[in-house]
């Protein structure tokens, strides 16, 4: 399939994805003739109720959940994360500890930091240079004081996968609830929750070609639970609020399509990603892949370009119509580069130059070749400006040759 | 995506004076690699006239850091060193038709590189006690260090007080939780628990008056006079906005001022404490910190 790439090349699918046109079509009736409230006792509501039930089944299938009642609709991945963690703390009031990792998404990390102020103890599992966890350290922390473990299935920046099924098993043996933020993994890696000890799982619609504003919390039957939002009886009282019917229908279909494209994602998309990686590594000196390339999402590539800054790279890529993201401090307006890169001990001169390329099933080989063509010129241009860079390579002892005043 | 002006983008995509300067006789290296912004400025200065005949930069940094470096070199070329030192970070930002608040530090870095290069040329040691904290109030560009120091200097207890002294939190108010966190931390150091419902203004702890150390080429008297001149020069603008500013005390590089009336919450971004601080630094040619202080000390000093 050839595609016109003049409209831009979108390689930022870990940020958000394009809603599939088929999904948009499936949603439209719920804005017009199917506008009823599914709780209502009339035909307008009844049909919407059926649509939600159908979607619940489609999501159940993708997740390999045992019951469709284990699917709780929320507004987003962040809400699912907050609901899961806060529920565990409420349901086990005597337990005052949480185990998570240093490389979680802010949806979990910022909540945990906040909970520390409320006198909870949070254990942040460290990672090695490739972003891998130490399961011995994890095991030593599991105990009767821990209310919940929350570990992401796949890291959003590097794509590194974590052994969450094994970690859930370990938590289960220690009698501790296990939650995983799987927003990056759902639809990209096979998931079989009925044969796992994962108690709670968060997913987000807009990461798999459904719209923004819809998420799911998977809640294994029998898991002690306290709702975040109380009110109406929607979602069996586990998440009050009138259902976002159109988005739920969209997410249902998105899950069905993700299931259908799972093989494609892990073969074709992974091949494109590998081609991009090889092409860049071959053409650009002083750059390297971050994370664990042996164990990562099929669509994600994170490369650290030394001695250049990420926002500058993104601006030049954007000028070429290429959309990516970066772990530099400047792209977020913070004073430090990405916490994920810092946790892996990537030096500042490389961490600020990290670029994440995240593909989807809509990317084409032509697009990938265009990116491979453009990147070397961008690096040459920016390195020419860099005080760390000499004629055609880094200056000798870069960190000593340029050691600016104040820090 | 940042909302960069067209001029910022133009200077980023087509930077002027990038690279090393062949016969450079002055170099200033500033920045912080942990923050991801660092800049080397090189000048070729005519030893007879002190005119900057050529200027070049090398920058590791974001779009606005590169654009600020480019703008700086364009502004100072052809100027004498003394003229160039009059260039403020606001001049750099203005040249670029503005920078987002989170990016103003890029223009500050440009100015500091210039000071460092001039010091290098003159064989002086350039030291910067620049300390930048996390940006807390985005409406008025007030960082955590400024808020912490002001809380300590004035024994502040409430968000409202912090707003009155620094303006932080006086705009959209979304940073109030952040300010409360800083209050909690600073008060805890003093063994005091932050009370979110506190409304009373505690008595200020009188600060000891220590004579200012001699700095630079100015005598103490000259220095105080300069400070007074700058303070006087900004008053009309504040008075026009139903506010005022008074000099209270000078303690080393700390300049204590008192903001009066409508100043505390006014929307004049150019006349924030940061702006006054910048003007003072330019007039004195040294790093100073402007700290807003309590009224009572003012009456004792300002009297009239």
Interface residues (C-beta under 8 A of the other chain):
Chain A: X307 X308 X309 X310 X311 X312 X315 X316 X319 X328 X329 X330 X331 X333 X334 X335 X336 X337 X348 X349 X352 X384 X385 X386 X387 X388 X399 X402 X403 X404 X405 X406 X407
Chain B: X9 X12 X13 X15 X18 X19 X29 X30 X31 X32 X33 X34 X35 X36 X37 X38 X39 X40 X57 X58 X59 X60 X61 X62 X63 X64 X65 X66 X100 X102 X103 X112 X116 X126 X127 X128 X130 X132 X133 X134 X135
